[in-house]
């Protein structure tokens, strides 16, 4: 198991839970979009760890993660 992938998974999960916590406290949607993005990143790393992550799965998951951050930032900018 690659320690870099495991570390990325752990950090992604921490950011996911912090995003949810901040969203619940502040009712601001940006942390929620960031949480969704990092959950998608975490799923991609988890799939890689268990050996079923391939480009057909990982690229769309990570692209959706980045798009989630972009959408959150655009929505935040409009407020």
Buried (B, 14 or more C-beta within 10 A) or exposed (E): EEEEBBEBBEBBBEBBEBBBEBBEEEEBBBBBBBBBBBBBBBBBBBBBBEEEBEEEBBEEBBEBBEBBBEBBEEBEEEE
